[in-house]
């Protein structure tokens, strides 16, 4: 709550950037803030330490793509995909900086791959719970990740109604709709109430 009050009052002091608070990420991105605080406790609170978190996230992202591409395609494609991901100029460049983008991409990518697993095995609860949890973490990390649910939902609708696949419609709907709803109480809790959140 103190971070929220400081952000709303526009009195967060930044030695690096003399910018208004809205220039900085909002404090309700608890999915990243909690992990960054844990990381800082382990490795020290510094810009360099957060840069290493970004680098670790980049490597995890490339590994996630390799694991799931290997499951769905073949070893050669998976290796090529992981290599392209690891050496992506934009994301590799961001991995050197203390930014949250690489960490956010991990959760969005994991949610997308787990959704593909849901389509492959529509009756398996494990993939559905995993996808819902990953999407919830993506939204808690970067609130705009909620928009990922729309294209995933469109794919589910096409598979269910156009291709006539026997997908459990309401379970798929819950997996895509609940993460946004489950994130709201965390945002309110982090803000210290609904009023600071809306301010």
WOTA-V245111 format. One record per run of one state. SS is the DSSP state (2 for helix, 1 for strand, 0 for the rest). FROM is the first residue (numbers start at 1). TO is the last residue. Records with the same first field share a line. If there is no record, write none. Layout:
# WOTA-V245111
SS=FROM-TO + FROM-TO
This chain:
# WOTA-V245111
0=1-1 + 10-20 + 24-29 + 44-46 + 73-74 + 87-88 + 95-100 + 121-124 + 142-142 + 163-168 + 192-193 + 199-199
2=2-9 + 21-23 + 30-43 + 47-72 + 75-86 + 89-94 + 101-120 + 125-141 + 143-162 + 169-191 + 194-198
